[in-house]
Each structure stands twice: as structure tokens, then as C-alpha cells.
Amino acid sequence: MKVAIDARYVREPLSGIGRHTLTLLKGIGEVNPDFRIKVLVSPDTPVPPEVQNCACFRFAVVRSDPHDLHDQLALPGVIRRLGVRLLHSPDAFAPLLAPSLKVVTLHDLISLTCRKMLTRSKKSRWAPAWKAWLSLQCRCADAVVTASRHSAKDIASHLGVPRQKLAVIPIGVEAPPVTHESPQGMHEPFLLYVGRRDPYKNIVSLIRAFRIVSERWDGPIRLVLVGHRDPRYPEPEQEVRRLGLTRRVTFTGHVDDTELATLYETASVFVFPSLYEGWGLPPLEAMRYGTPVVSSDRTSLPEVVGEAAVLVDPTDSAALAEGVLRVLSDPSLAQRLASAGLRRVAQFTLRREAEQTLQLYETLLSRGRRAPARPGAVGRS
């Protein structure tokens, strides 16, 4: 099969799309199919050794940027020269005129569904144009991949994508590094959140819930918030100062994978109060370390965590605090959640995601252009 995966989204610092592209490649490397896959890279793409040395990959340098208009004109020629029959774009910037089958991954429609909360986001400010572009991308694609049934329903509803063109392929979770270390400078129990600062992540409600927890918990407790600082959204820091929690809340900013592993491994509870997720990888990452999870009950998150987390209404800070206190005060519940989490996350491996993706490629190539996407179609688990 002549398949190409566009890995130019892998760049430093790694975005969510770049990280997912890498994990997909690692999963395909584990499967090690008996055909070769072209991997499109930029001259400076940081390709890790386990991908670089995999026998099933052949790398091709493409000098244009996938987000530039020039790429729409240049990439079709590259695809033609490489003899590619199917191109997989991990983001919604596939060349519209590509002379091949096209698979496009669309993780979510947050910029459209959460537009009122994201007035400082360019995509939300230009929502009509962005929606038109996404609709065009989906119309020109032979299959649209997304990670959850909830996202698939949103894509079908908002963009008018036929259900038979949608493939639901859950994102795999990497095996974690284990450190058995304590976070530097932290000696008390702590709650952990990992993710962005955007308003739909609902961090302000988490901070308010933490104040309730800290008032009711008998002993020291800390809240650790991991993620890049976003100057567009200063509200979390402002709320911490307003509530007088400066000494009990830590904003780490970005941390490397080793430090993140330490935080996941040693947190008392992982809390994820998001109002909208297309998938929701951090709760599953926490489960990989046996950390009990308290999660929002909105959008895709019940589908992701199943019965392996305490689900709460994220708009109710008191309910969020009550969920956390239940886990903190009941060691047997915490242990049951940890065990259930390990079983849950075992269902979402890199290998399984890769196998479903390769099956989709085979189905499309065997049926020709505009073939329906069979693996994980909407309504199937």
C-alpha cells in the first residue's frame, strides 16, 4: 500500500496534535505492518529514535508548512511524485486538490461549540470562516477520523458530514515512565489538573471547589495546575489571589515528561472539570499511574472514563468539591477507582489505535475513492 502520514505537525514545543501524531506513528511501529508508509516531515521535525528506526517507515522531507496556502498548491505535486494513493492528515489542513484518497483527523469542534467562551481565540472570532473551511475539508475527505462518538455526532450535526464517512478511533495512551520520586518542594497531599487554561477547561470552578476542599479537609492540601500559561486567560491566577489561596495553589507552567510522570504518580486525586472535550486524554494518563480521577460528566468524558471515575457536574463547585472529598476521605473508594482506572486505560493502547487506523486505510484502498469508513463508524464501539 502506498500510504503517507503527514507528520509535519510534530514540532517543538509539542502541541496536542503533534503529540497525537507521534503516538499514532509509535503504535503503527508496534504493529509493524508488512508494507511501507511514507512519513512526511519538515527539515526540523524532531523524530524520536523509536519512530526513526522503524522498518515500516520511509521519510520524505517537505519544505512547505501544512498551515500555509502555499502548501495547498505544493503538496499535491509531492504526493504525485511519491506515488501516494492515500494521505492521512492529522489536522484539518489536508490539500484540497490532492491526487489521492484523503483521511482527515478532526479532534473536536471546540472553537464552534464553545465560541461564546472563547472570544479571545482567533478561530472563534472567525468562526463562520473556520466552519466553512472545516466543512470543505470534510467534504473533500474520503474519511474523517475522530476519537469519540460524541465528537462524531457533533461533526455530523454542525458540519453536515454523512455518518458513513465518520470513523471513531479512540486515541491510545502511551505506557508511562515510572519515577517513584516525590515532586520537588511538595510534601503534602495534592490535587492535580493537567491541561490548557481556556475558559471551557473550567479551571476557575476547580479553584473555587478547592477552597471548599481546603476548608473541610483536616490537614494540609495543595492544588497543582500543570500547563502553559496563556496570557489571554489570566482568570485562574486572579481567582487564586481573590480567594487568598496563593500559598496553596501552584501553577507549574509547562513541565517535561519526567516531571509530569512524577506529578501523575504522586497526586492524591486527579481532577478534570472540563465543560467540553473531544476525547480527554489527561484523565486516562492519570489512570495509567493508578491515580483516582474525579471528572466532569459532560460531552465525551463519560464515554472516556466509563465507571472508573467519580463523575460530577462541573458547573457546581460544591459538587466538584464533594466528589474530591469523597475520594480523599475514603481509601477503599480511592483504591477501587485506581484499580478500575488501570483496567479502563488498558482498553486504549497505541497498538489498538494503530490497528484500527490501518484497517481504515485498507478498507478505503480496497474500495476506491469515496468508500465508506467502516472501522469504528458512528454508533459502533
C-alpha positions as CSV (number, residue, x, y, z in Angstrom):
1,M,0.0,0.0,0.0
2,K,1.2,3.5,-0.8
3,V,0.1,5.4,2.3
4,A,1.6,8.7,3.6
5,I,1.1,10.3,7.0
6,D,1.7,14.0,7.4
7,A,4.0,14.3,10.4
8,R,4.9,18.0,9.9
9,Y,2.7,18.8,12.9
10,V,5.3,17.3,15.1
11,R,7.3,20.3,16.3
12,E,8.7,21.8,19.4
13,P,7.0,22.6,21.7
14,L,4.7,19.6,21.0
15,S,1.0,20.6,20.5
16,G,-1.8,18.1,21.2
17,I,-2.0,17.3,17.5
18,G,1.8,16.9,17.2
19,R,1.8,14.6,20.3
20,H,-1.0,12.5,18.9
21,T,0.7,12.2,15.5
22,L,3.8,10.8,17.3
23,T,1.8,8.3,19.3
24,L,0.0,7.1,16.2
25,L,3.4,6.5,14.5
26,K,4.6,4.7,17.6
27,G,1.5,2.5,17.6
28,I,2.0,1.7,13.9
29,G,5.6,0.9,14.6
30,E,4.4,-1.6,17.3
31,V,2.1,-3.3,14.7
32,N,4.9,-3.2,12.1
33,P,2.7,-3.8,9.1
34,D,4.2,-5.7,6.1
35,F,4.1,-2.6,3.9
36,R,5.9,0.7,3.9
37,I,4.4,4.0,4.9
38,K,5.7,7.4,3.8
39,V,6.1,9.9,6.7
40,L,6.1,13.5,5.6
41,V,8.4,15.6,7.7
42,S,9.8,19.1,7.8
43,P,13.5,19.6,7.8
44,D,13.5,20.2,11.5
45,T,10.8,17.7,12.6
46,P,12.0,16.1,15.9
47,V,11.5,12.4,15.1
48,P,12.3,10.1,18.1
49,P,14.6,7.1,17.6
50,E,11.8,4.5,18.0
51,V,10.0,6.1,15.1
52,Q,13.1,6.9,13.1
53,N,14.4,3.4,13.2
54,C,11.1,1.6,12.5
55,A,11.4,-0.6,9.4
56,C,7.9,0.2,8.1
57,F,8.5,4.0,7.7
58,R,10.2,5.8,4.9
59,F,10.7,9.6,5.4
60,A,10.2,12.3,2.9
61,V,11.1,15.9,3.6
62,V,8.5,18.5,2.6
63,R,9.6,22.1,3.0
64,S,6.2,23.9,3.0
65,D,4.2,24.4,6.2
66,P,0.8,22.5,6.3
67,H,-0.9,25.6,7.6
68,D,0.3,27.8,4.6
69,L,-1.7,28.5,1.5
70,H,1.4,27.6,-0.5
71,D,1.2,24.0,0.9
72,Q,-2.2,23.6,-0.8
73,L,-0.5,24.2,-4.1
74,A,2.8,22.4,-3.4
75,L,1.8,19.2,-1.6
76,P,-0.3,17.6,-4.4
77,G,2.8,17.6,-6.6
78,V,4.8,15.9,-3.8
79,I,2.1,13.3,-3.3
80,R,2.1,12.6,-7.1
81,R,5.9,12.2,-7.2
82,L,5.9,9.8,-4.3
83,G,3.1,7.7,-5.8
84,V,0.9,8.1,-2.7
85,R,-2.5,6.6,-3.0
86,L,-3.8,7.6,0.4
87,L,-2.8,10.7,2.5
88,H,-3.6,10.9,6.2
89,S,-3.6,14.5,7.6
90,P,-3.7,14.6,11.5
91,D,-5.3,18.0,11.3
92,A,-7.9,19.8,9.1
93,F,-5.3,21.2,6.6
94,A,-5.2,18.4,4.0
95,P,-4.6,19.7,0.4
96,L,-8.0,20.0,-1.2
97,L,-6.7,19.1,-4.6
98,A,-4.6,16.1,-3.5
99,P,-4.5,13.4,-6.2
100,S,-5.1,10.6,-3.7
101,L,-7.6,9.3,-1.2
102,K,-7.6,11.5,1.9
103,V,-8.1,10.8,5.6
104,V,-8.5,13.8,7.9
105,T,-8.4,13.7,11.7
106,L,-10.7,16.2,13.3
107,H,-10.4,16.0,17.1
108,D,-13.2,18.3,18.1
109,L,-15.3,21.4,17.3
110,I,-14.5,23.3,20.4
111,S,-13.9,26.6,18.6
112,L,-17.5,26.4,17.3
113,T,-19.4,24.7,20.2
114,C,-17.6,26.8,22.9
115,R,-17.5,30.0,20.8
116,K,-19.1,32.2,23.4
117,M,-16.5,31.3,26.0
118,L,-13.6,31.7,23.6
119,T,-14.0,35.3,22.5
120,R,-10.2,35.8,22.7
121,S,-9.5,32.9,20.3
122,K,-8.8,33.7,16.6
123,K,-10.7,30.6,15.5
124,S,-13.7,31.6,17.5
125,R,-13.6,35.2,16.3
126,W,-13.5,33.8,12.7
127,A,-16.0,31.0,13.5
128,P,-18.0,31.3,10.2
129,A,-14.9,31.1,8.1
130,W,-13.4,28.3,10.2
131,K,-16.6,26.4,10.0
132,A,-16.7,26.8,6.2
133,W,-13.1,25.5,6.0
134,L,-13.8,22.5,8.2
135,S,-16.9,21.7,6.1
136,L,-14.8,21.9,2.9
137,Q,-12.1,19.7,4.4
138,C,-14.7,17.1,5.4
139,R,-16.4,17.2,2.1
140,C,-13.1,16.6,0.2
141,A,-12.0,13.8,2.6
142,D,-12.8,10.1,2.0
143,A,-12.9,9.5,5.7
144,V,-13.0,11.8,8.8
145,V,-11.4,10.3,11.9
146,T,-12.4,11.4,15.4
147,A,-11.8,9.9,18.8
148,S,-15.2,9.8,20.4
149,R,-18.8,9.1,19.5
150,H,-19.7,12.5,21.0
151,S,-17.3,14.3,18.7
152,A,-18.6,12.3,15.7
153,K,-22.2,13.4,16.5
154,D,-21.0,17.0,16.8
155,I,-19.2,16.8,13.4
156,A,-22.2,15.2,11.7
157,S,-24.6,17.8,13.3
158,H,-22.5,21.0,12.8
159,L,-20.7,20.3,9.6
160,G,-23.3,18.0,7.8
161,V,-20.8,15.1,7.4
162,P,-22.5,11.9,6.5
163,R,-22.4,9.3,9.3
164,Q,-20.9,6.7,6.9
165,K,-17.9,8.9,6.3
166,L,-17.0,9.2,10.0
167,A,-14.7,6.7,11.8
168,V,-14.4,6.7,15.6
169,I,-11.0,5.6,16.6
170,P,-10.1,6.2,20.3
171,I,-6.7,7.7,21.0
172,G,-4.2,5.3,22.6
173,V,-2.4,6.1,25.8
174,E,1.4,5.6,26.0
175,A,2.9,3.4,28.6
176,P,4.1,5.8,31.3
177,P,7.6,6.3,32.7
178,V,7.6,5.4,36.4
179,T,9.7,7.5,38.7
180,H,8.8,6.6,42.3
181,E,10.0,10.1,43.2
182,S,8.3,12.9,45.1
183,P,7.7,16.3,43.4
184,Q,10.4,18.7,44.4
185,G,9.3,21.1,47.2
186,M,5.9,19.3,47.7
187,H,5.4,17.3,50.9
188,E,1.6,17.5,51.4
189,P,-1.2,15.7,49.6
190,F,-2.2,17.5,46.4
191,L,-4.9,17.6,43.8
192,L,-3.7,17.6,40.2
193,Y,-5.0,19.2,37.0
194,V,-3.2,18.9,33.6
195,G,-4.3,20.9,30.6
196,R,-4.9,24.2,28.9
197,R,-6.1,27.4,30.5
198,D,-9.0,28.1,28.1
199,P,-12.3,29.0,29.8
200,Y,-14.0,25.8,28.7
201,K,-11.5,23.9,30.8
202,N,-13.3,25.4,33.8
203,I,-10.3,26.0,36.0
204,V,-11.9,28.8,37.9
205,S,-14.6,26.4,39.1
206,L,-11.9,24.0,40.2
207,I,-10.2,26.7,42.2
208,R,-13.5,27.6,43.9
209,A,-14.0,23.9,44.6
210,F,-10.5,23.6,46.1
211,R,-11.3,26.4,48.5
212,I,-14.2,24.3,49.8
213,V,-11.9,21.2,50.0
214,S,-9.2,23.1,51.9
215,E,-11.7,24.4,54.4
216,R,-13.2,21.0,55.1
217,W,-10.2,18.7,54.8
218,D,-8.4,18.1,58.1
219,G,-4.8,18.7,57.2
220,P,-2.7,20.4,54.6
221,I,-3.7,20.1,51.0
222,R,-2.5,21.7,47.8
223,L,-3.8,22.2,44.2
224,V,-1.3,21.8,41.4
225,L,-2.2,23.2,38.0
226,V,0.0,22.0,35.1
227,G,0.0,23.6,31.7
228,H,1.3,26.5,29.6
229,R,0.4,30.0,31.0
230,D,-1.9,31.7,28.5
231,P,-1.8,35.5,28.7
232,R,-5.2,35.6,27.1
233,Y,-6.8,33.9,30.1
234,P,-5.5,35.4,33.4
235,E,-8.7,34.5,35.3
236,P,-7.3,31.4,37.2
237,E,-4.4,33.4,38.8
238,Q,-6.8,36.3,39.5
239,E,-9.3,33.9,41.3
240,V,-6.5,32.4,43.4
241,R,-5.5,35.8,44.6
242,R,-9.1,36.8,45.2
243,L,-9.7,33.8,47.4
244,G,-6.5,34.1,49.3
245,L,-5.1,30.7,48.1
246,T,-1.8,31.9,46.8
247,R,0.2,29.7,49.2
248,R,-1.9,26.6,48.5
249,V,-2.2,26.7,44.7
250,T,0.8,26.0,42.4
251,F,0.9,26.9,38.7
252,T,3.8,24.9,37.3
253,G,3.6,26.1,33.7
254,H,4.9,23.6,31.2
255,V,6.8,20.6,32.7
256,D,8.8,17.9,30.9
257,D,7.6,14.3,30.6
258,T,9.6,13.1,33.6
259,E,8.3,15.8,36.0
260,L,4.8,15.2,34.7
261,A,5.1,11.5,35.3
262,T,6.1,12.3,38.9
263,L,3.1,14.5,39.4
264,Y,0.7,12.0,38.0
265,E,2.2,9.2,40.1
266,T,2.1,11.0,43.4
267,A,-1.1,13.0,43.2
268,S,-3.8,12.1,45.7
269,V,-6.6,12.9,43.2
270,F,-6.6,13.9,39.5
271,V,-9.4,16.4,38.8
272,F,-10.7,17.2,35.3
273,P,-13.6,19.7,35.4
274,S,-13.8,20.5,31.6
275,L,-17.0,21.6,30.1
276,Y,-16.2,20.2,26.6
277,E,-13.7,17.6,25.4
278,G,-13.5,15.8,22.1
279,W,-11.7,13.0,23.9
280,G,-10.0,13.9,27.2
281,L,-6.5,12.3,27.4
282,P,-5.3,13.6,30.8
283,P,-7.8,11.5,32.9
284,L,-6.6,8.4,31.1
285,E,-3.0,9.4,31.6
286,A,-3.7,9.7,35.3
287,M,-5.3,6.3,35.4
288,R,-2.1,4.8,33.9
289,Y,-0.4,5.7,37.2
290,G,-3.2,4.3,39.4
291,T,-4.3,7.8,40.4
292,P,-8.1,8.1,41.3
293,V,-9.9,10.5,39.0
294,V,-12.8,13.0,39.6
295,S,-14.1,14.1,36.2
296,S,-16.7,16.3,34.6
297,D,-19.8,14.5,33.4
298,R,-20.0,16.5,30.2
299,T,-19.6,15.7,26.5
300,S,-17.2,12.8,25.7
301,L,-15.8,12.4,29.2
302,P,-18.3,9.8,30.5
303,E,-17.5,7.8,27.3
304,V,-13.8,8.1,28.0
305,V,-13.6,7.3,31.7
306,G,-16.6,4.9,32.0
307,E,-17.2,3.8,35.5
308,A,-13.6,4.3,36.5
309,A,-14.0,7.8,37.8
310,V,-16.3,9.9,40.1
311,L,-18.4,11.9,37.7
312,V,-19.7,15.3,38.8
313,D,-21.5,18.4,37.4
314,P,-18.5,20.7,36.6
315,T,-20.6,23.9,36.9
316,D,-21.3,23.2,40.6
317,S,-18.2,23.9,42.6
318,A,-19.8,22.4,45.7
319,A,-20.5,19.2,43.9
320,L,-17.0,19.1,42.5
321,A,-15.5,19.6,46.0
322,E,-17.8,16.9,47.3
323,G,-16.5,14.4,44.7
324,V,-12.9,15.2,45.6
325,L,-13.6,14.9,49.4
326,R,-15.3,11.5,48.9
327,V,-12.1,10.2,47.3
328,L,-9.8,11.8,49.8
329,S,-11.7,10.6,52.9
330,D,-12.4,7.0,51.7
331,P,-9.2,5.0,51.0
332,S,-11.3,2.0,49.8
333,L,-13.0,4.1,47.2
334,A,-9.7,5.6,46.1
335,Q,-8.3,2.1,45.7
336,R,-11.4,0.9,43.7
337,L,-11.1,3.8,41.4
338,A,-7.4,3.2,40.9
339,S,-7.9,-0.5,40.0
340,A,-10.9,0.4,37.7
341,G,-8.8,3.1,36.1
342,L,-6.0,0.7,35.3
343,R,-8.5,-1.7,33.7
344,R,-10.1,1.1,31.8
345,V,-7.0,2.6,30.3
346,A,-5.8,-0.9,29.2
347,Q,-8.6,-0.7,26.6
348,F,-6.9,2.3,24.9
349,T,-3.5,1.2,23.7
350,L,-1.3,2.7,20.9
351,R,-1.4,-0.7,19.2
352,R,-5.2,-0.8,19.2
353,E,-5.5,2.7,17.7
354,A,-2.9,1.8,15.1
355,E,-4.7,-1.4,14.1
356,Q,-8.0,0.4,13.7
357,T,-6.3,3.1,11.6
358,L,-4.5,0.6,9.4
359,Q,-7.8,-1.2,8.9
360,L,-9.4,2.0,7.8
361,Y,-6.6,2.6,5.2
362,E,-7.1,-1.0,3.9
363,T,-10.8,-0.5,3.6
364,L,-10.5,2.8,1.7
365,L,-7.8,1.5,-0.7
366,S,-9.7,-1.7,-1.4
367,R,-13.0,0.1,-2.2
368,G,-11.5,3.1,-4.0
369,R,-12.4,6.8,-3.8
370,R,-15.4,7.8,-1.6
371,A,-15.5,4.4,0.1
372,P,-17.4,4.5,3.4
373,A,-15.3,4.4,6.6
374,R,-16.1,1.1,8.3
375,P,-13.8,0.9,11.4
376,G,-15.5,2.5,14.4
377,A,-18.2,4.1,12.4
378,V,-20.7,6.2,14.4
379,G,-22.9,4.1,16.6
380,R,-20.3,1.3,16.9
381,S,-17.9,0.9,19.9
